[in-house]
């Protein structure tokens, strides 16, 4: 089984190009910075993120190019694909990319605008907003 789930921030704006026989297929390439959970105890200055190359096609590539930009937090699922090519110097270059299957925003637009500092919506650290007990049922958007 080849299944990848990632959450991280875009390192730069996605690069979207048209491909295919009639230049009718969008291809988006982007790099996702994914935080590591643990810091290296032997070297506290070691990088704490991995930078993972990703590729999306078609409508998904158009969506990414239109709505995602540098610093946006993204969650995605996909598969790892390896490949190789010979560069202009005649050297063989090996590649590893995540080919996306699903892409979602991983934070609100306001949180994204604040450069990675999420806007607090509650006093608790559980991520849920506190709703007062004395609210009228009519004031809630659901019943």
Order of alpha helices (4+ residues) and beta strands (2+ residues): beta-beta-beta-beta-alpha-beta-beta-alpha
